[in-house]
Amino acid sequence: MKKIVLTGAAGRLGSYLREHVAKLADEFVSTDLVDNVENILPNETYVKADLTNLDEIVELLKGADMVVHFGAYGDESTFETILGPNIIGAYNIWEAAYRNGVRRVVYASSIHAVGMHPKNEFIGTDAPHRPDTFYGLAKCFSEDLASLYWDKRGVESICMRILSCANVTNPRAVGSWLSYPDLAHLVERCVTTPVCGFSIIYGVSNNDRAPVDNAKASFIGYRPKDNAEQFAEEMFAQAGTLNTTDFGNMCHGGPFAAIELGNSGLAQLNLNEKTASQKEG
């Protein structure tokens, strides 16, 4: 592949993925809102660009074969905050991809597009949208946008509904964990699979208690290796008896399903904490 663009390259997941995505193309362009990123790779060019500016995104995607789109506001907030980067920004990515003849958009969607489904429903990639927040609503919009641009304009897309790619610090993550190595493998398969049309796949590791079904996306070749069961005993012992009337325990979206619209969901997750037995991904 000649050129791949990665948006959100300064974010937590994007910064991890830079090295992995760079290996998949001759020319690698990373982008975000910050002035620069550290440790530029030999085939990497960093370009500061605003997702809400269509002209900048059209210029950014010139000559690209694919775009791996992780750029967004990464938490629940007011609709006005989400609107720019997550909704208008998504439109700009697909429109710029179409104008430049980009073959495929690999998109970081989220479980929060279907977050209000009860967790005791083992949902597949065809589960209807049921967002838990404005953040999740923006993911629904982007998935529908991806479908539209495939049907009407021939731009391929794979929407990766990521569950929780962070250290396992709570009982929910025993089922929802996506390890960093499995994330890299998922993105690699989404980039290199020969054809995809419009597709959805869940970003989750090979957890014994994974609450979602990727059977209909098996053609992508994603075969995760890590399993969060190693943390189960510790997580459930720390949490004690879970409240079965709490949407945070009972719905796929976890805390995002329980919070009031506009309030932070990440604040409930303790993403930066490590358990005593857990190693960095």
N, C-alpha and C positions, 0 to 999 in steps of 0.2 A: 504494500500500500504506500502511496506517495505521501499523503498528508492527512493527519488527524488533528482536530482541534479539541481541546479539553477545557470546558468552562468550569468555573468554581475552583480553579487550581490552587487557591490559597486557603481553601476550607479544610476541615479536618479530614474528610474522605478524599477530596480532590488532591490535597498535598501528598497523601499516601499513594494515590494512583499515578502521579506524574511519571515516575520511573517505569511503571508497568505499561502504561499506554505508549510511552515513548518508544518502547521496543517493537511496537506493532507497525511502525511507519518510518519511512525515510526522513520525513520532515514532521516535527511535532511542534504545535503551537499551543501554549497554555495561556489562559486569560482569567482575569478577575478584576476587581475594583482597586486593589492595592497597587502601589507604584511599581513594585517588583517582587519577585520571589527569590528565595535563596537557592544556591547550588544548581544553577542552570545546567542542564544536561547537554552533551555534545550536539545533539540534533534538535535542541529545543530553542524556540524563540518565545519570549514572553511579551504579550501585548495587553496593556491596560485597556479595558473596554467595558462599557455600560450596557447591560442586557436590555435596558429600556430604550436604547437609542438604535433604531433599525438601521440607519446608515452605517453606524460603527460595526454592527453585527454582519451586515452584508459584506463589508470590506474584510472583516475578520475571516469569513468563510470562503473567500475566493480561492479556488484551486483545491479545496478540501475534498477528500473522498468520504470522510465521515466526521461527525461531531459527537463527542461524548459529553452530554450536557448534565453537569452537576451544579451549575450556578443557580442559586436561589436564596431567598430568606429562609433559613433552616429551622424555623420554629413557628408555633402558632402566635399570631398577633392580630391586630386590627385588620379588617378587610383592606383598608387603605394602604397599610404597610405591605400586605401580601400582593396587592394588585400589580404594582410596578414590576418587581423582579420575577415574580412567580407566574403571573398570568400574561401581562404584556410581554415580559421577557421570553416566555415560552412561544408566544406567537411570533416574535421576532426571530427566534432560532429556526422555526420550521419555515417561515417565509423566506428567510435568508438562505436556508438550505435549498429550497425550491429554486430561487433565483439563480443560485450558483451551480445547480446540477449536482448537489451533494447526494450521494447514494443513500446514506442511512444516518438516522439520529438514534443514538443509544442514550436513553433518558433515565435519570435517577428519579423514578416515581417512588411511591411509598405505600406501605400497608394502610396509611391513614386515608387513602382513597376508598377503602372498604372497612374502615376502622370500627364502625358501629355494628358490624355483624357479630353475633355472639361467638365466643371462642370455642364453644362446644360444637359449632358448625365447622366441619373440616372443609374449608372453602377452596375452590379451584381458581384457575386463572380466568374463568368465565363468570365469576361472582359479580353480580351487579354492583355498581357504585353505591356506596353508603358512607359518605365522608363523615369524619368525626369532628372536624374543625374547618375554619377558613383555609388553613394550610392544606388539609386533605381535599377540600373543594377545588383548590388550584391544581392538585394532582389529577383530579377527575377531569378538569378542563384540558389539561395537557395530554392526557391519554386520549380523550375524544378528538383533540386537535391532531394528534398523531394518526389516529384512525382516518380522519377526514383527509389529511394530506397524502395518505397512501391511496385511498379510494379515488380521490379526485386529481391528484397530482403526481402519483407514483413515487413519493419519497418513502422509503422503508423506515420503520421504527421498531425498536424493541424497548418496551417500558419495563424497567426493573423495579418491581414493588419491594423495596428494601424494608425489612422488618426492624431489626435493631443491630446496627453495626457499631458496637461499642463493647467495652468490658462488661462482663456479666455481673451485675450488681443488684439484681432483684429477681423474684420468682418468674416473672413474665419472660425474662430473657433466657431462661432455661429452654423455652420453646422457640423464641423469636431470634436468637443470636445468629448473626452473620459474622464470621471471623474475617479479619483483614485478608488472610490468604485466600479464603473462599470468595471474598469480594473481587479480588484481582482476577481470579479464575473466571468468575461470572462475567466481568467486563470483557475479558479476552475472548470468551466464547461468543458474546454478543457482537463483538467486532468481526470475528473471523468466520462465524457460521455463514455458509454460502448464500442462502436466501432466507428471508424472514417475513416479507410483507409487513403487516402490522401484527405484532406479537406482544404478549405480556408474560413475564416470568417473575416468580417471587425470589427475592434476595434473602435466602435463609440457608444456614448451614445444615449439615446432615444430623440434625438433632432428633433424638428419640421422640421428643414431645413437640415437634414442629406442627403447627396448627393449620398449615396450608399445603396444597397439593399442586405440584409442578408437572403432573403426568402429561398434560396437554402441551407442555413446552419442552418435552424431552428431546425434540429434534435439534435444539440449540446445543446439546451436548454438555450442559452444565452438570457436573458431578461433584458436589461438595464433599469434603473429607472430614471436617472438624465436627465435633459433637459436644454440646453444652451439658450433657448429662454428667460430666465430671464435676460440675459445679452444683448439681441439684441438691444434694444433701445439705451443703452449707447454706445455700440460698433459702431453702424452705425452713431450715432451723432458725435462721435469723428473722424470718418474716413472721413466724408463728402462724396461728389460724387466720386464714384470709377471709375477708368480709365478702360474702356471696351476693350482697346487694350493691356492691361498688362496681360501677361500670369499668373502672380501671383494672379490676380483676377478671371481669366477665366478658369483656369485649376485645376484639383483635387489636384495637388501637391503644390499649393500655391506658395510661394516664391521660392521653389526648382525648379518649372517649369520656373521661370523667370531668375534665375541667370546663369552666365556663368559656364560651366563645370569646376569643381575643386574649385569653390568658396563656402564659407560657406553659407548654407541656414539658419541655426539656428540664425545667426547674424541678420537676418531680422525679427525674430519672437518675440523678447523681452519676452522670456519665464519666466524670473524672476520678471517681473513687475506684480503687482496686480491692478485691477481696484478698485475704491472706494467701490463698492457694493459687491465685490466678497469675499467669504470665502474660506479658504484652503480646498482642497479636502481631 
